[in-house]
Amino acid sequence: DLDTVEPTISGPKRPQDKILLRNAKPQMSKLLDEYKSKRQSIEIKTRDYGDFTLNEADVVIAAITSCTNTSNPSVMLGAGLVAKKALEKGLQVKPWVKTSLAPGSRVVTEYLEKSYLLKELEALKFYVVGYGCTTCIGNSGDMIPEVQKAVIDNDMVVCSALSGNRNFEARIHANIKMNFLASPMLVVAYAIAGTMDFDMNNDSLGTDQNGNPVYLKDIWPSNAEINEVMSKVVTPEDYAKTYATAFDGDETWKALNAPKGQTYDWDPKSTYIQEAPFFDDMSEEVPEPNDIRGANVLLQLGDMVTTDHISPAGKFLPEHPAGQYLVNNGVEKKDFNSYGSRRGNHEVMMRGTFANVRIKNKLASREGGWTKYIPTGEEMPVFDASMKYQEAGTPLVVIGGKEYGSGSSRDWAAKGTQLLGVKAVITESYERIHRSNLVGMGVLPLQFQEGETQDTFGLTGEETYDITGISTNLTPGKLVDVTATKKDGSKVEFKALVRLDSGVDVEYYKHGGILNYVLRNFLKSDN
């Protein structure tokens, strides 16, 4: 019933966490309690933005991003009209909010310019920062420096508001704990409000030139207003003209010195692109699958571990293994860029696997990419532990809960898992694409049987695992035997479902993954 549809936002850490806009303020109070907010108010002095008070639940990043909404002219022009009406009422974005506008296409800039609404957005500090993925993939950059220092020093619970479709933990910014998805029009409104602890239906956004309160309804355009502008400035000709030259690039791009030929010339000094070792030591014949024996647990995780937890896409710090790799290769911190931009270098990406600053590994005493190296009990970065295990020839497993691998389908979540020496993942359930990607990288996805979990078996992650039944008659949906041996010698035995869901899955797994499968078939056809 369309009469029941009403404005919503979602957050603070999953796209499916729906919040009705009218319930946003009371919900925020509950969320602040969940995040153990101290309800702090910090006085901040800045040279460029004036002096102000920063409160918990304040919006420190407001971004109209390229994800989803910027391909919809009605909401983009609507955002421009919200900005126009807000300026007419004398409203402005709060000084602690970092704003940005990143359309998915240059066409958006063209019709915003033609409608004279781009200058209205710019007057509210929503300047075009680029085209394509920005804030929604972790490329927001830092907050306003003084704000960022206050947030980090005081461990403040602050927010972002963005018009993207992903808001997983630490994806937008490592130090912004709550992230909310909203329409471009609401992003502008929240930038003006300056806080998510706000009732958009009843709280005043500010006062006009006569001292009268201004509410969201006073600056919200009607459908008729939006349609009138859209009919004048959005034309098929604009799309045809812009997309005809989409791949030409600017003069800088055209001037790049690109190698020629059909074989890539690997540069051993590049920190962006290196030849991945997926085909190292690959036999010409398909090997028989082996049982997994004497495996240790690299991570023991809970429910709703997303691909952002497994393979973060944002920036990383100098002290993290990926940062250390770049530092050791002469890269300065200002040039680190992000995991997403360095995904062509497996050395960076494998060091970033399970390195999300919000991942919670039950084997570690702190959040982030840490684990316990079981043979010595020492706590260390996941990457360092993996290297020690691999040097000793120890296979690894990851234990998880429900909905493992939810979120964006990210190939490196499976590639990185494989490169860390993980042979199997055992969870209660999988997101379908990540399960498929694990198979595609030769990692065996196993699933606890109905009613069984890591908790029902009392698993701590310090056991040694034997998984048998893989080497003989491996078929879709087979049950294999798992034996977890505790330090005192006692054993926990259970059966796990092999999540190879088809004959093709079995073939991929036997080959060691889809890459090996394709290469072997290519070599055979070439011969």
GITALIN-V91622 format. One record per helix or strand of 3 or more residues. SS is the DSSP state (H for helix, E for strand). FROM is the first residue (numbers start at 1). LEN is the number of residues. If there is no record, write none. Layout:
ss=SS from=FROM len=LEN
ss=SS from=FROM len=LEN
//
This chain:
ss=H from=2 len=3
ss=E from=8 len=3
ss=E from=18 len=3
ss=H from=21 len=14
ss=E from=41 len=5
ss=E from=51 len=5
ss=E from=58 len=7
ss=H from=69 len=3
ss=H from=73 len=16
ss=E from=98 len=4
ss=H from=106 len=9
ss=H from=118 len=6
ss=H from=135 len=3
ss=H from=145 len=10
ss=E from=159 len=4
ss=E from=178 len=4
ss=H from=184 len=10
ss=H from=216 len=4
ss=H from=223 len=11
ss=H from=236 len=9
ss=H from=251 len=4
ss=H from=277 len=3
ss=E from=292 len=9
ss=H from=307 len=4
ss=H from=321 len=8
ss=H from=333 len=3
ss=H from=340 len=3
ss=H from=346 len=7
ss=E from=370 len=4
ss=E from=378 len=4
ss=H from=382 len=10
ss=E from=396 len=4
ss=H from=411 len=9
ss=E from=422 len=6
ss=H from=432 len=9
ss=E from=444 len=5
ss=E from=464 len=5
ss=E from=479 len=7
ss=E from=491 len=8
ss=H from=503 len=9
ss=H from=514 len=13
//
